[in-house]
Amino acid sequence: MTVDDVMTPDPAFLGPEDSVRDVIDLLFSLDVRHVPIVRKGTLVGMISDRDVREATLPVLTAFENPDEARKVYQRSAADLMRGDVLAVERQTPVTEVIDLMLDQKIGAIPVVESGKLVGIVSYIDVLRVCRDLV
């Protein structure tokens, strides 16, 4: 079984110039935990809900300074994204993806073809396949 069999094709993504508020809106509206960041079709980064929490939690706990909160939400996705993104191709075996997720302690891996984002495989996708096999 390969990534192509389990991935979510054509995932939603944002650009590096989009704001942290845009990232939060996308995470909540789609009920996902990872947002790929794409520039001119090429995957350049990834932002997780954990990255967002780490950036916003100090601000959210300090309600006495709303200007600081606005600054955080206006920051660009490029400021928050992780650029050292692991990615796989469609033909990658699912077992390899599982090993990557376990070893790196990550919940989703983008799927690329020639650097272009074509899908994403998350632990949820893998669990659905496992459920169907049992």
Secondary structure, DSSP 8 states (H G I E B T S, - for coil): -BHHHH-EES---B-TTSBHHHHHHHHHHHT-SEEEEEETTEEEEEEEHHHHHHHHHHHHT-TT-HHHHHHHHHSBHHHH-BSS---B-TTSBHHHHHHHHHHHT-SEEEEEETTEEEEEEEHHHHHHHHHHH-
